[in-house]
């Protein structure tokens, strides 16, 4: 009886120790030790190396919103007022048809966006974090009527979703090292 109680106690203790390292933490916590001294991040406008106008604006705005939403850092536009500067480039954007109707017209499109980004310490100019080839994809319905303009409205919505997805993935990678 005493041995059974000791085994139960030991297994409970081992379980508690294993669960304490399971990866849960408070929202807004940063697990990247290189960012411990950073309080203010300047998000400068991303460059656009694609043929799609304004995509860099959508990504820059989404990244700034995501960093602000996470609440750990003050986000500014002036690098002179920041502890770190986040710079980025939208390297590719393309769409591909993925579904067609019986007449052979495109009804669903997949948009793919690729970026690279770097976070630099403003004092030491040291790279604190770098991510290249961050890819995000989204599918959207294409207009079935040629010339209706709906395709571009739906593409714009997809671009906003892509930008938010990339911003979330970027912030997760930067703060949590994934």
Secondary structure, DSSP 8 states (H G I E B T S, - for coil): -HHHHHHHHHHHHHHHHHHHTSS---TT----GGGTT--EEEE---EE-SSSTTHHHHHHHHHHHHHHHH-SSEEES-GGG-SEEEEEEEEEEEEEEEEE-TTS-EEEEEEEEEEEEEEEETTT--EEEEEEEEEEEEEEE--SSTTSSHHHHHHHHHHHHHHHHHHHHHHHHHHH--
